[in-house]
């Protein structure tokens, strides 16, 4: 007996902490299949994921580089694959990570998205950021596709057929996006944490019970003087099919008695009645709001329960979006490098410096008129200080957040002034003497 208990315990532990070769799995992560089902069936999961993903790329983004041609190639790539990027944002917010695989087709670069379970990666033990091998496995129309990629070779297996070749890029063209990852994890977790997931399930269970009670109470036959189950049972046994549910009290607590097919009686009302259930639903709802970081009005609620303005509720989603954008910045820069490598191979070009930066658009669309008035007041105040000799011209540029590089802007202004006035001190024309 003790051996059986030990074996069951060992199997349970092994099932929780299984670590497949080539990856580190945290026991706290929800399974992708479970999350996909929750996205389709569980309330609040889809809105939380969709709203969060939409804010990551709100206002879109631009690639910047010293070489204008590099910026042009990358920005064209993202405009061409905008829908794939948006879908990648949704999957990363739901699963915690996703795979981006750029490829070349018909003279252009495109982006393919793979589900979390489709790719297994292997890394260098001395440099975990360096990929040494990637395995891709997908199934379409009962046909299994397997691909093994290393920096030197690639192998494709379609059912029983196998093809091999040399990797022309010299790199593994796969980029992974990870969110909310700890230092001992290879993969992160999405916006649906265990805590939020369980709260949503509690909300659904309680709502289902409330609906069931409301439906049962619509055809109640009130019975007075019921003190316990024994006095109620004969009346239940003689009840008609139309009225098989009765209300009464147990120790002064209002409740509903439901008979089951075996003839027993079950007390299913809460101690506090329907009002208590509504209060619990509100409490769970507010827990979902707090844990998800999504303002109420973004869920479509007309009047937020917090009685706060939409502007006052933005702080949580702004912090959340800034954090997720920081997670996306490095993968996008890695993707830029791979895109440029594809163009080098297929267009016989060379980009020695593939370094790029990402400029993110505003999270919220600003009121342009109010923003212009604010800038005008700020510039007027700075100009007054400058005229009094209290600040320098460079300080004015640094005080304007709209100017990201004050030094460069000062040089541009000097250049424009020189172009407008090639002769700062034009010669005074000689006057002709009067005859």
Buried (B, 14 or more C-beta within 10 A) or exposed (E): EEEEEEEEEEEEEEEEEEEEEBBEBBEEBBEBEEBBEBBEEBEBBBBBBBBBBBBBBBEEBBBBBEBEEBBEBBBBBBEEBEEBBBBBBBBBBBBBBBBBBBEBEEEBBBBBBBBBEBBBBBBEEEEEEEBBBBBBBBEEEEEEBBBBBBBEEBBBBEEEEEEEEEBEBEEBBBBBBBBBBEEEBBBBBBBBBEEBBEBBBBBBEBBEBBEEBEEBEEEEEEBEEBEEBEEBBEBBEEBEEEEBBBBBBBEEEBBBBBBEEEEEBEEEBBEEEBEEBEEBBEBBBEBBBEBBBBBBBBBEEEEBEBEEEEEEBBEBBBEBBEEBBEBBBBBBBBBBBBBBBBBBEBEEEEBEEBEBBBEBEEBBEEEEEEEEEEEEEBEEEBEEBBEEEEBEEEEBBEBBEEBEEBEEBBEEEEEEEEEEEEEEEEEEEEEEEEE
